[in-house]
């Protein structure tokens, strides 16, 4: 599973989401206090306390180091992410530190009124007291990230997924995060594979089907809740004397659950023969690649069968 980072407002259920995700996936939650303890817990004096309280103190360098606490904290976040993988970072600007990686970066928010009500109930205080606490907490969170990384914590572009917990349970939010994490892991795996087997990462942000048959086939897969990717990979299969690719094959669909590539063909026989040749070459050049051709007759029968049942 990819690393998950959670930025949250107080009273938004972000902390609860982090713990729920960790319990459900067998991972661990890492907080700023965890890293302070691991990195500087043995330092005598009030340095750990200052790191817990003062964002500006992170701009200083610890004894015998030419790197600031801020830089060292970011390096530790990256190290834990790379070494552990299965981890949920809570706060500390981890979404900024891990920008450009495979991490799933989540922001959890809620309306001021809902957050205040939750805080009242949790701490047995008045609404006025809750408003004061939340205003102060929001200001401190924003100042911490701004001081260390020079960005606005509330900038939506820092996150892959923003969840409003006004009407979402922790379980519902967890389902959304894990679904995104599964997709991210699949895309990352395909990207890694292309680096080792000389194929080409052909994944796109938005599938654009070349014809109605492909679009209809995608609808069939969706109907049966079969996960698919459209043309995620291109396999070079012939090269000229200088090593330039002269022929390649991009199967129409990849079904992760079955580790299977599918190529649709509803065309005349001469094109079917050509596709069969390409498929055999892929199997020869990329051992272990499961690939099948769905023929026009099979496709038509599948459509007719589904229409009989109202599909």
N, C-alpha and C positions, 0 to 999 in steps of 0.2 A: 504494500500500500504506500502511496506517496506520503511524504511529510505533510502535515496539516498545520497551518497557522491560524489562530483565532484572535482577532482584534474585537473588542467588545465594549459597549457602554455598561456602566454599573446598572444592575437591575434589568438587564436585557436577557438574562439566562445564558450568557456566553460562558461563564465559568461552569455552569451545570452541563452545558453542551460538551465542553472539553472533557469533563470527567466521564460523561456518558459514552462519548466516542472511545475514550481510552479503555473503559471497561468492556465495551462491546467488541473491540478489535484486539484486545490484549496488548495495547501499547501503553505508553506512559505520558503523563502531562509534565511538561517542563516549564517552569515559571522563572521570572527574573531572580527571585530569591534563591531558587535552586542553583542557578549559575553563579550568583554572587557567593553562595556558600562553597561551591566547588572550586571557584577560582581564587577567592580572597578570604574565605572563612577562617583561615589560619593566621591571617594578619592581625597583629596586636593593635589595640587602639580602637578608634571610632570609625575607621574607613568603611567597614561593611555597613554600618548604620548610615553613613553619609551617602553611600551608593544606593541605599534603599529609599532615601528621602530627597536627595538633591540631584536633579538632572544635570546642572552645571558642573557638578563634581566629576562627572564622566569625561569631561574635556581635559582633566588633569591626567598626568602619567603616574603610574605606581612607581615605587622605589625600584631602581635598577632596571627601568624599561624606558625605551624611547617611543613606545606606543601608548596612546591614551586608553583609559578604561573603556571608552566607547568603542574604539577599534578592537580591543581585546574581546569585548562582549560579542561584537559582530562575528569575529573569527571563531569564537566558541559556538555560537549558534550554527554557523556553517559546518563546523567540525562535527557537532552532534548530529546534524541533519545528514551529513555524508556517511558517518560511521554507523548510525543507528537506523536510519530510514523510518522505522515504525515509531513515530513520535508526534505528539501534539504540542506545539508551542503556544502558550497562552500569553498574549501581550508582548511587551518588550520591543515592539517594532519588528518582530520576526518577519512579517510580510514584506517589509521594505528590504531587509537583509537578504531574503531569499528570492527576491524578484529575478525573473529570468531562469529560475530553476523549475523542476517539475512539481514543486510544492503547491498544494491547493490552499489558496489564501482566502480566508473567510472573515467577513465582518458581520457581527451580530448587533442589531439595534432594536430599539422599541421607542414608542412615544413617551414623552415626558410624564404624562399622566399615569400610564401603565407602570413605568419604572418607579414612580413615587409610591404607587399603591403596593407594589411588591416590596419595596424597601420598608414601608410602614409595617407591613405584616411580618417581615423577617426580623426587624429590629425592635418592634413594638414601640414605635415613635409616631409623632404626629406628621401630617402631610407637610406642614411648613418645615419641620426639621428634616424630613426626607428630601424636600426640594433643595434645601441648603447643602446637604451632604452630596447630592447628585451633581449640583452645579460645581462644587469644589472638585469632585472626582473627575468630571469631564475636563475641567480646566487643567488639572494635573496630568491627566493622560495626554492631552493635546500638547502641553508644554514639554513633556518628556520626549515625545517623538520629534517635535519640532527642534528641540535643542540638540538631540543626538544626530538626527538624520536630515534636518532641514526641510521636512515635508509636512503637509497638513494631514493629520490622522484621519480626517473626515473625507479626504479625497477618494471618491468612488473608484478611480482608476487604479488604486493600489490593491484592489481585491478582485478575485475571480467570481466570488459569490457573496452577495449581501442578503442577509436574512432578517426580516422584521418579525420579532417574536410576539407582537401584539396578539396574533391569532394562530400562532404555531406552537406546538408542544416541542419539548426537547427531542422527543422521538422522531417527530416529523422533520425537524431541522437536521437531525442525524442522518435520516434517510437521504435527504438532499445532498448532504456533504459526501456521504459514502458513494452515492451514485456518480457524482462528479469525480471522486477519487478513482473509482473503477474505470471510468472513461479515460481519465488522465493516465492511469497506469497502462492501459491498453495502447494508447497512442505512443507512450514513451517506449513500450516494449517493441513496437513495430519500428520506431525510429532507431532504437539500439540495434535491432536485427539488420537493418539496412547498412549499418556501419561495418558489419562483419561478413555479410554474404554478397556484397557488391550490388545489391538491388538498390532501388531508388525510393526514398520516402516521398510518396505521392499524396499524402493526406491533405485534405483541404478543410477549411473552416465551414464551408457550405457546399454540400453535394449538388452538382448540376448534372442531372441525368441527360444522356444523349438522346433518349427516345422514350416513348410512353411505356414500352415493355419493361424497361428498367424501373421506371417510377411505379408501375403496377406491382412488380416483384417486390419492391421495397415495402409497399403497402401490405402485401401478403406476409412478409416477415414481421412487420409491426403487429399485424392481426394476431399472430401466434406468439408475440412477445419474444421474438428471436433477435438478439442484438446483432447489428451489422455495421460494417464500414463500407463506404463506396470508394472503389478504386484506391485503396490506401497505399498500394505498393506497385512499382514498375520493375519488371525483371528484364534486364538486358539479356538477349539470347544470341545475338550475332554481332561481330565486330569486323571492321576492315583491317588492312595490313598495318595501319597506324594506330589501331586500338580504339578508333571511333565506333560508337554504337550504331549499327545499321538496322537492327531489328530489336524490338522490345515488346513485352506483353504486360498489360495492366488488367488483370482479372476484374470483372465488374464488382463483385462483392466479396467481403471477407466475413465469415461467421466465427467470432472468437470462441464461442462455447464449443464448437466442433473443430476449431483450428483448421478451417476449410475455406479455400478460395473457390468461388463460383463464377463461371463465364456464361452469360446467356447468349444463345444464338437462335434467332428466328429467321435467319437469312437462307439463301439458296445454297446448294450442296458445295459449290466450289469455295465459298467462304467458310463453311463448316470444316472442310478439309484443311484449310489454312489454319484455322483456330486449333484443330487437333494437333497439327504439326507444332505449333507454338507451345501448346500445353505439354507435349512430350519433351520438348527442349527444356522447358522450365524444370520438369521433373528430373531430367538428366543433369542439368547444371546446378540445380539447387536441391540436393537430396533432402528428403524429409518434408518437402513442401507438398501439402495435400491440396489438389486442385481437381475440379470436375467441370464438365460442360453440361449445361442444362439445354437440351435440344427443344426445338420448336414444338414437336409433338408432346413432349413431357410438359412443357410450359402451358400449352393450350389445354391439356387435360386437367392440369392443376387448377387453372382459372375456371374451367367449366364445373369442376367438382365443388369449388368454393361457392360459385354462384348458385348451385343447387341448394346450398344451405344458407343462402342469403348473404354470402360474403361479398 
